[in-house]
């Protein structure tokens, strides 16, 4: 197999996305919250990294988005002086079918248990 590397922004190629890194990224509640919110958006939607309501310092927030990006869960793009996050839904679904649906269901189950 050819040895490939993440692109210059740290986005791994589809075949480089590793389950262990994805699960480690999702183990943190703040990062899982970001993914759950992205799952609520329409496919291909981009969101400003400050729009997730994370009450964290800028450095900590940047760390969490870097972990998500390097795990392959999100793609980040610069739009002027803003950084936007986009869920790599189709790619994650190809690599790990059903994983994102489990996360979506977790959110729904939490909501129903709170009512």
N, C-alpha and C positions, 0 to 999 in steps of 0.2 A: 504494500500500500504506500502511496506517495505521502511523504511527510509534509503536511500543509500547516500553515500558521494562521492565527487570527489576523484579521485585517488591521490596518494602522490604528483604528479606534478600539480594538480589542474584541471585535465580534467574531466568534468562532464560526467556521463553516459548518454546515449541517452535520456532516460526518464526524466532526470534532466535538460535538455536544455530548458530554458524558453524563450519564444518569447520576452518578455520585455528586458531581458539582451542581446539577440541577436540584437534587434533593437537599443538599447542604444549603443552597441559596433559599429554598422554600422553607427551611426549618425555622428561619427567623420570622417572627410575627409581622414586623414592619415590611419586610420584603414580600411576604405572602399577601399582605394587604394591598400592596402596589399591584401585584398580579391579579388579585380579585377585582380591583377597580378597573384594570385594563380589560378584563373579561366582560365587564358591563358595557364597554364602549363598542361601537361598530367596528367591524374588521378594518384594519389599516389605520385606525385613528391614532393620532399623535397627541400626547399630552405633555404640558410643561412639567418638569420634574418637581416644581413646587406646588402643583395642583392636587397632590394626593393627601394633603392635610397631615403630613408627618411632623409632629412637634419635636423636631430634632435639629441639631446644629447643622449648618451648611456642610461642614466636613463629614459629619456622620451620614447625612443624607447622600452626599457624593459617594461615600464608601458603599452604602447599600446599593446604589444604582450601578456602581462598578461591578459588584458581585453578581448582580442580575445580568448585566451585559456580558461579563466574562463566562458566566454559566451558559449563555446562549438564549436566555429567556426573553430578553428585550433587545431591541436595536435602538441606539441613541443617535440622533442627528442634530447637528447645529443649525439653527434657524436664526441667522443674525447673531445677536448676543444672547440667545436663549438656547437651551438644550432641551430637546423633546424626546420622549420615550414612546416606543411603539412595541406592543407585544408581538413576538414572532410566532403567532398562533399556528399558521399553516406548517411552518417548519417543525415546531414542537409536536404538533399532531402527527406529522410524518414520522418523526424520530421515536416518539413515545406516545402511541395512540391511547387516548382516554385519560391521560394525565391531567390535562387542563379541565376536562369535564369533572374529574374528582375534586379539583379545587373549587370549581363553580358550585358543585353540590355541597361541599363543606360550608360555603357561605349561605346557601339556602337552608341547610339544616340548622345552622346557628340562628338564623333569622326566625325559623319556625319554633325553635326551642325557647326563644325569648318572648314569644307571644303567648 
